[in-house]
């Protein structure tokens, strides 16, 4: 794979660069997705910074660059830095805050997870770096709600 040549989507300054989607992985080994998620602490009030719960999908986040702050099931914030991994079973409420100016983590999901949410509720992204907040499109709340219902995720909008 040549860098920056595949599909890229953005939702509120959160970029998804999928490695494999559930459409590509359907078969006897299961249905999973792997994507690179990128953003910045300049995008402080995104849909991911409010509690969300994937009802049927387990997720694993492995931080590559920067750090994220996770709040799981309304508990205390946990800082997850580069090289660290967190497992989130289905039905776990989580918030994600991007701590540094540039943050990248890999998201592995056992079905339609963050990759699908960002793709379907966001838009195609033509850039190569995380956009500044003023360069992002306004969130289409109705579209987001429809996508969330389709992928069984509870969101706080």
C-alpha positions, 0 to 999 in steps of 0.5 A, a space after each residue: 500500500 502506498 501512503 495516503 492513497 486510500 480512502 479518507 473520511 473526516 467527521 468534526 476534525 477526526 480523520 479515519 484512514 481505513 486499512 480494512 473494513 467490515 465489507 472487505 473482511 466478511 467471511 469465515 474468520 469474522 467481520 472486523 475493521 482496522 483504521 487509523 484515527 487522527 485528530 488534535 486537541 484543537 478539536 476539543 468538542 467532538 462527538 467522541 468527547 461525549 459518551 458513546 457506546 457500541 452495543 454489539 462491537 468490541 474495540 481495541 485502541 492502540 495509540 501510535 502518536 500523542 495521547 488520548 484521555 479516555 473516560 470509561 463508564 463515567 469513571 475517572 479519566 485515563 491517559 493512554 499514551 503512544 505504545 499503549 493499548 486499551 480494550 473496550 468490550 461491547 456495551 462500554 460507555 466511553 469518551 475520547 479526548 485528544 490530548 496533544 496537538 497531533 494524535 493517531 491511534 489504530 482502532 480495531 473493531 469486531 464489526 462496524 465501529 469508529 471507521 464506519 461511524 466516521 465514514 457514514 456520518 462524515 465526508 470524504 477528506 482530500 487533505 493529508 493533515 488534520 484540518 484546523 477547526 475552522 476548516 471543518 464542515 458543520 456536523 449533520 446531526 440528523 445524519 449522525 443519528 441515522 448512522 448511529 442507529 444503523 451501527 448500534 451505537 448510542 451517542 450523546 448529541 
